[in-house]
């Protein structure tokens, strides 16, 4: 009985110590974060932020610039104007900014020239993501949209701006594959985890199923990884502009690609 009491006391003491460490660390961070809105303007981005450390915003700015030319070159992105980035310290502020009450997302793009991030730390997430990679992921959404919009504009018949915007949005939502929309972003950002891949592939999801499943964030990297290893990076720009047309771009059906991709993942992961 005495041993049990000692174990309980040690456990409670440990919990108390951890809670104290957490509280002290949290208060120190609160004193150091930027309470007022600030921005970092670089060559290709303006990073707007508050409620996080200046060094954290700088890390994101640097990561974006380091990946800017590489991603745009690989995907053959047309001329791209400066991109605005908005970073928020918590889910509530992020959700208010994007106008979605119950979102649990950590990032979202708003057209080719703007994206938003919720900054994750161990204070607000059990398993925080590496925010530099999340930023590159969202930047790749902007690149995809710029490619698609510029391609559509080159084919438009002098439509009014309102008509073009409406037609593009309708066509994009209806025809652009959601699995590829996310997969190529994870690939370009290097977001992959072997355990997550194994978990996501447990039920051998189809690409169609991944259009409406969060498992795309576990396995998306591997889809483009296989595509590139088999058909080459030079096919990616064409695949984007074709809205994911397998037969037109690489000469196989979606089902054939799917089978070979699943085999690739099984052998590698």
Secondary structure, 3 states (H helix, E strand, C coil): CHHHHHHHHHHHHHHHHHHHHHHHHHHHHHHHCCCCCEEEECCCEEEEECCCCHHHHHHHHHHHHHHHHHHHHHHCCCCCCCEEEEEECCHHHHHHHHCCCCCCCCEEECCCCEEEEECCCCCCCCCCCCHHHHHHHHHHHHHHHHHHHHHHHHHCCCCCHHHHHHHHHHHHHHHCCHHHHHHHHHHHHCCCCHHHHHHHCCCCCCHHHHCCCCCHHHHHHHHHHHHHHHHCHHHHHHHHHCCCCHHHHHCCCHHHHHHHHHHHHHHHC
